[in-house]
């Protein structure tokens, strides 16, 4: 995931920034509770937070750029899947919250299109013509078609759950 992240962020070297953030705190004696020790820790923690915040901001900017140009739910899911491991960070999760409504609307549109396709009579559908070419009986073809639609719906539900969390229905 790290090479993809570096590729996605362009010139910004996220790995180096995170490494530098860690270096700021790794040598500080956390057991030193003296005023000087606390000052050292506070400065190290501030440096760490600033560097990780820069990385988060770069990720958020890139994520928003990518989401802004998506045209449908499938494209949004692809963007989210690239950044999925980073969505546990509160700041990044907050940045995608504004896209949740758009994502849900896109998924709703695609489900409506699926519904139209499914409710269209099987006998006049392209799937029926293809089934006939492959010598699939009409009833079997209808069942296959219904299962394909069901798998697509399950796929959408799973993707939404991965992005919005297990309580997405609420």
Rosetta silent file (secondary structure, phi, psi, omega in degrees, C-alpha in Angstrom):
SEQUENCE: XXXXXXXXXXXXXXXXXXXXXXXXXXXXXXXXXXXXXXXXXXXXXXXXXXXXXXXXXXXXXXXXXXXXXXXXXXXXXXXXXXXXXXXXXXXXXXXXXXXXXXXXXXXXXXXXXXXXXXXXXXXXXXXXXXXXXXXXXXXXXXXXXXXXXXXXXXXXXXXXXXXXXXXXXX
SCORE:     score description
SCORE:     0.000 S_00000001
   1 L     0.000  -29.413 -177.310    0.000    0.000    0.000 S_00000001
   2 H   -62.438  -45.834  178.757    2.901    2.349    0.667 S_00000001
   3 H   -62.219  -36.534  177.926    4.107    2.585   -2.982 S_00000001
   4 H   -63.476  -43.230  179.859    0.549    3.280   -4.135 S_00000001
   5 H   -60.348  -45.355  179.814    0.228    6.028   -1.542 S_00000001
   6 H   -62.828  -41.561  178.144    3.472    7.653   -2.677 S_00000001
   7 H   -62.117  -42.152 -177.422    2.323    7.391   -6.286 S_00000001
   8 H   -68.303  -27.791 -175.351   -1.055    8.893   -5.391 S_00000001
   9 L   -93.937    0.722  176.297    0.469   11.847   -3.544 S_00000001
  10 L    68.602 -127.328 -176.524    2.812   12.882   -6.345 S_00000001
  11 L   -71.408  -20.780 -177.124    5.868   14.847   -5.183 S_00000001
  12 L   -72.919  122.235 -178.153    4.855   14.678   -1.537 S_00000001
  13 L   -95.047   91.241 -176.545    6.843   11.903    0.186 S_00000001
  14 H   -64.875  -38.517 -178.651    4.408   10.605    2.784 S_00000001
  15 H   -63.479  -43.368  179.100    6.688    7.789    3.905 S_00000001
  16 H   -65.469  -40.373  178.786    9.522   10.204    4.634 S_00000001
  17 H   -62.443  -44.668  179.575    7.167   12.565    6.483 S_00000001
  18 H   -66.710  -39.031  177.560    5.845    9.765    8.688 S_00000001
  19 H   -62.076  -43.238  178.338    9.371    8.521    9.287 S_00000001
  20 H   -66.065  -36.907  177.598   10.449   12.014   10.353 S_00000001
  21 H   -62.957  -43.371  178.804    7.389   12.285   12.607 S_00000001
  22 H   -66.053  -41.461  179.132    8.339    9.041   14.312 S_00000001
  23 H   -59.201  -30.411 -179.333   11.975   10.131   14.641 S_00000001
  24 H   -65.786  -30.440 -176.316   10.784   13.201   16.538 S_00000001
  25 H  -108.105  -15.808 -171.443    9.299   11.075   19.331 S_00000001
  26 H   -67.749  -29.241 -177.003   11.292    7.843   19.302 S_00000001
  27 L   -97.504    0.628 -179.516   14.282    9.102   21.296 S_00000001
  28 L   -79.776  132.833  179.053   12.332   11.065   23.909 S_00000001
  29 L   -78.957  105.256 -177.621   12.387    9.489   27.361 S_00000001
  30 L   -74.112  -13.818  179.057    8.708    9.116   28.197 S_00000001
  31 L   -85.603  -10.591  179.649    9.562    8.128   31.750 S_00000001
  32 L   -79.191  104.932 -177.912   11.174   11.509   32.441 S_00000001
  33 L   -98.733   10.295  177.299    8.458   13.365   34.333 S_00000001
  34 L   -70.099  163.664  178.793   10.612   16.348   35.198 S_00000001
  35 H   -56.689  -39.062  179.664    9.586   19.743   33.795 S_00000001
  36 H   -67.029  -40.680  178.455   12.384   19.502   31.209 S_00000001
  37 H   -63.194  -40.648  178.274   11.278   15.976   30.244 S_00000001
  38 H   -66.782  -38.430  176.972    7.695   17.116   29.841 S_00000001
  39 H   -63.120  -43.996  178.312    8.823   20.054   27.682 S_00000001
  40 H   -59.774  -45.382  179.573   10.861   17.699   25.493 S_00000001
  41 H   -63.124  -43.861 -179.320    7.888   15.381   25.146 S_00000001
  42 H   -61.732  -41.149  177.995    5.499   18.253   24.343 S_00000001
  43 H   -66.571  -42.428  179.288    7.823   19.582   21.627 S_00000001
  44 H   -64.476  -41.929  179.657    8.302   16.111   20.162 S_00000001
  45 H   -64.888  -40.110  177.990    4.572   15.455   20.240 S_00000001
  46 H   -62.594  -44.069  177.956    3.861   18.790   18.544 S_00000001
  47 H   -61.705  -42.090  179.433    6.379   17.993   15.794 S_00000001
  48 H   -61.398  -48.920 -178.157    4.816   14.549   15.372 S_00000001
  49 H   -62.619  -40.654  179.381    1.294   15.941   15.137 S_00000001
  50 H   -62.946  -44.884 -178.495    2.355   18.634   12.642 S_00000001
  51 H   -68.080  -44.680  179.563    4.051   16.135   10.333 S_00000001
  52 H   -67.088  -31.779  177.020    1.263   13.567   10.460 S_00000001
  53 H   -65.715  -39.083  176.751   -1.248   16.345    9.914 S_00000001
  54 H   -61.368  -42.542  179.136    0.614   17.392    6.750 S_00000001
  55 H   -64.623  -45.527  178.541    0.426   13.832    5.466 S_00000001
  56 H   -59.930  -42.756  179.956   -3.272   13.599    6.300 S_00000001
  57 H   -63.021  -39.351  177.904   -3.929   16.926    4.559 S_00000001
  58 H   -65.548  -41.532  178.552   -2.098   15.730    1.437 S_00000001
  59 H   -64.243  -44.809 -179.985   -4.085   12.493    1.469 S_00000001
  60 H   -61.015  -44.526 -179.955   -7.351   14.372    1.967 S_00000001
  61 H   -60.728  -45.016 -179.464   -6.559   16.762   -0.898 S_00000001
  62 H   -67.267  -41.203  179.141   -5.754   13.886   -3.240 S_00000001
  63 H   -61.968  -44.895  179.065   -8.806   11.904   -2.103 S_00000001
  64 H   -64.663  -40.655  177.688  -11.107   14.865   -2.678 S_00000001
  65 H   -59.430  -45.332 -178.147   -9.561   15.526   -6.097 S_00000001
  66 H   -67.668  -40.865 -178.894  -10.118   11.937   -7.127 S_00000001
  67 H   -69.655  -30.362 -177.495  -13.681   11.818   -5.751 S_00000001
  68 H   -65.636  -26.212 -176.906  -14.615   15.099   -7.418 S_00000001
  69 L   -99.477    2.860  179.095  -14.113   13.646  -10.894 S_00000001
  70 L   -72.962  146.724 -177.249  -15.978   10.374  -10.339 S_00000001
  71 L  -108.978  -19.739 -177.875  -19.087    9.884  -12.433 S_00000001
  72 L  -150.334  176.484 -177.225  -20.693    6.866  -10.816 S_00000001
  73 H   -64.003  -36.848  179.404  -20.643    4.617   -7.785 S_00000001
  74 H   -59.681  -43.589  178.240  -18.207    2.172   -9.384 S_00000001
  75 H   -66.591  -40.299  178.028  -15.593    4.881   -9.834 S_00000001
  76 H   -61.869  -42.870  179.166  -16.152    6.122   -6.280 S_00000001
  77 H   -62.596  -38.228  177.979  -15.679    2.617   -4.923 S_00000001
  78 H   -63.194  -41.698  177.972  -12.405    2.275   -6.848 S_00000001
  79 H   -63.996  -47.878 -179.846  -11.115    5.509   -5.322 S_00000001
  80 H   -61.721  -36.050 -179.264  -12.207    4.454   -1.846 S_00000001
  81 H   -67.012  -32.163  177.056  -10.614    1.039   -2.261 S_00000001
  82 H   -67.188  -35.160 -176.157   -7.251    2.676   -3.016 S_00000001
  83 H  -102.728    6.766 -171.787   -7.463    4.753    0.140 S_00000001
  84 H   -53.767  -43.007 -177.436   -9.381    2.196    2.230 S_00000001
  85 H   -64.056  -22.185 -177.379   -6.559    1.457    4.686 S_00000001
  86 H   -92.913   -5.264 -175.932   -6.358    5.156    5.535 S_00000001
  87 L   -75.208   -1.425  176.113  -10.052    5.619    6.226 S_00000001
  88 L   -79.743  -18.380  178.674   -9.577    4.679    9.878 S_00000001
  89 L   -73.291  127.733 -175.592   -8.018    8.089   10.531 S_00000001
  90 H   -56.899  -42.455 -177.494  -10.709   10.406   11.923 S_00000001
  91 H   -63.998  -40.987  179.736   -9.565   13.402    9.909 S_00000001
  92 H   -71.484  -41.116  177.641   -9.642   11.447    6.649 S_00000001
  93 H   -60.582  -39.669  177.606  -12.947    9.815    7.538 S_00000001
  94 H   -64.560  -34.029 -179.438  -14.368   13.283    8.188 S_00000001
  95 H   -69.192  -30.791  179.954  -13.176   14.462    4.790 S_00000001
  96 H   -86.800  -11.109 -178.496  -15.073   11.713    2.992 S_00000001
  97 H   -56.075  -35.497 -179.543  -18.244   12.275    4.996 S_00000001
  98 H   -67.920  -20.154  179.779  -19.308   14.933    2.512 S_00000001
  99 H   -92.275   -7.413 -178.800  -19.127   12.347   -0.256 S_00000001
 100 H   -61.567  -43.735  179.361  -21.280    9.814    1.570 S_00000001
 101 H   -63.384  -42.888  178.112  -24.512   11.375    0.341 S_00000001
 102 H   -61.966  -43.461  179.448  -23.185   11.501   -3.194 S_00000001
 103 H   -61.926  -46.080 -179.801  -22.080    7.884   -2.937 S_00000001
 104 H   -62.918  -40.844  177.767  -25.438    6.777   -1.596 S_00000001
 105 H   -64.777  -41.107  177.772  -27.245    8.691   -4.356 S_00000001
 106 H   -62.963  -43.577  178.867  -24.977    7.146   -7.007 S_00000001
 107 H   -64.285  -41.742  178.575  -25.586    3.676   -5.603 S_00000001
 108 H   -59.531  -43.462  178.470  -29.327    4.346   -5.474 S_00000001
 109 H   -61.744  -42.534 -179.423  -29.252    5.381   -9.165 S_00000001
 110 H   -69.511  -34.784  176.201  -27.344    2.247  -10.123 S_00000001
 111 H   -68.154  -38.534  176.144  -29.720    0.063   -8.102 S_00000001
 112 H   -61.611  -41.513  177.804  -32.660    1.749   -9.847 S_00000001
 113 H   -63.895  -38.735  177.009  -31.032    0.966  -13.200 S_00000001
 114 H   -64.306  -40.097 -179.959  -30.570   -2.631  -12.060 S_00000001
 115 H   -64.481  -43.075  178.387  -34.219   -2.760  -11.036 S_00000001
 116 H   -61.423  -43.474  179.410  -35.316   -1.487  -14.431 S_00000001
 117 H   -63.515  -39.209 -178.111  -33.102   -4.084  -16.092 S_00000001
 118 H   -73.107  -38.941 -177.454  -34.460   -6.829  -13.877 S_00000001
 119 H   -77.445  -16.993  174.431  -38.133   -5.880  -14.243 S_00000001
 120 L   -63.556  133.114 -174.930  -37.765   -5.714  -18.038 S_00000001
 121 L   -56.199  133.926 -177.557  -39.221   -8.952  -19.329 S_00000001
 122 H   -61.380  -37.137 -177.148  -36.613  -11.642  -19.709 S_00000001
 123 H   -60.354  -28.258  179.683  -38.034  -12.841  -23.045 S_00000001
 124 H  -103.540    8.819 -175.531  -37.149   -9.548  -24.749 S_00000001
 125 L   -88.928  162.061  176.186  -33.814   -8.990  -23.018 S_00000001
 126 H   -65.578  -34.564  178.078  -30.316   -9.266  -24.387 S_00000001
 127 H   -60.680  -37.846  178.356  -29.590  -11.869  -21.694 S_00000001
 128 H   -65.283  -43.486  179.590  -32.328  -14.083  -23.195 S_00000001
 129 H   -62.453  -41.805  178.750  -30.839  -13.794  -26.662 S_00000001
 130 H   -66.731  -38.621  179.092  -27.391  -14.719  -25.325 S_00000001
 131 H   -63.210  -40.032  178.396  -28.833  -17.657  -23.374 S_00000001
 132 H   -64.191  -39.722  177.974  -30.476  -18.953  -26.553 S_00000001
 133 H   -61.015  -30.876 -178.765  -27.151  -18.735  -28.398 S_00000001
 134 L   -98.909   14.636  178.792  -25.613  -20.922  -25.697 S_00000001
 135 L    56.464   39.986  176.412  -28.554  -23.355  -25.662 S_00000001
 136 L   -94.105  126.904  179.057  -29.597  -22.380  -22.133 S_00000001
 137 L   -58.866  149.410 -176.291  -33.276  -23.144  -21.428 S_00000001
 138 H   -55.486  -41.970 -179.475  -35.411  -20.037  -20.796 S_00000001
 139 H   -65.681  -43.199  178.720  -36.126  -20.847  -17.133 S_00000001
 140 H   -62.703  -41.626  178.815  -32.434  -21.476  -16.436 S_00000001
 141 H   -62.359  -40.368  178.632  -31.515  -18.231  -18.196 S_00000001
 142 H   -64.779  -39.869  178.586  -34.017  -16.296  -16.073 S_00000001
 143 H   -66.331  -43.402  178.362  -32.589  -17.839  -12.906 S_00000001
 144 H   -59.713  -44.599  179.753  -29.016  -17.031  -13.989 S_00000001
 145 H   -62.364  -43.143  179.837  -30.051  -13.459  -14.744 S_00000001
 146 H   -62.890  -39.857  179.399  -31.772  -13.087  -11.357 S_00000001
 147 H   -68.589  -34.914  176.349  -28.681  -14.399   -9.578 S_00000001
 148 H   -63.124  -44.344  178.438  -26.452  -11.957  -11.466 S_00000001
 149 H   -63.160  -42.813  179.000  -28.619   -9.057  -10.346 S_00000001
 150 H   -61.163  -42.759  178.453  -28.605  -10.410   -6.798 S_00000001
 151 H   -63.522  -38.811  177.961  -24.785  -10.653   -6.832 S_00000001
 152 H   -64.806  -42.544  177.862  -24.526   -7.072   -8.069 S_00000001
 153 H   -62.970  -44.759  177.493  -26.833   -5.872   -5.290 S_00000001
 154 H   -60.664  -38.587  178.802  -24.834   -7.814   -2.692 S_00000001
 155 H   -62.584  -44.764  177.723  -21.656   -6.317   -4.091 S_00000001
 156 H   -61.499  -43.877 -179.892  -23.044   -2.779   -3.695 S_00000001
 157 H   -61.634  -44.949  179.310  -24.169   -3.494   -0.147 S_00000001
 158 H   -63.263  -40.727  179.434  -20.744   -4.903    0.780 S_00000001
 159 H   -65.481  -42.593  178.845  -18.939   -1.933   -0.760 S_00000001
 160 H   -62.974  -42.083  179.814  -21.141    0.546    1.062 S_00000001
 161 H   -63.487  -38.007  178.728  -20.583   -1.307    4.315 S_00000001
 162 H   -64.885  -33.526 -176.699  -16.796   -1.237    3.766 S_00000001
 163 H   -90.360  -42.929 -175.147  -16.822    2.509    3.275 S_00000001
 164 H   -93.660  -11.330  179.537  -19.570    3.708    5.595 S_00000001
 165 L   101.354  166.235 -175.515  -19.117    1.087    8.298 S_00000001
 166 L   -65.603  -20.398 -179.373  -21.203   -1.823    9.526 S_00000001
 167 L  -100.505   30.476 -174.889  -24.001    0.462   10.760 S_00000001
 168 L   -61.858  -28.587 -177.252  -24.398    2.167    7.377 S_00000001
 169 L   -66.722  -24.054  179.982  -28.123    1.434    7.199 S_00000001
 170 L   -79.170    0.000    0.000  -28.707    3.753   10.158 S_00000001
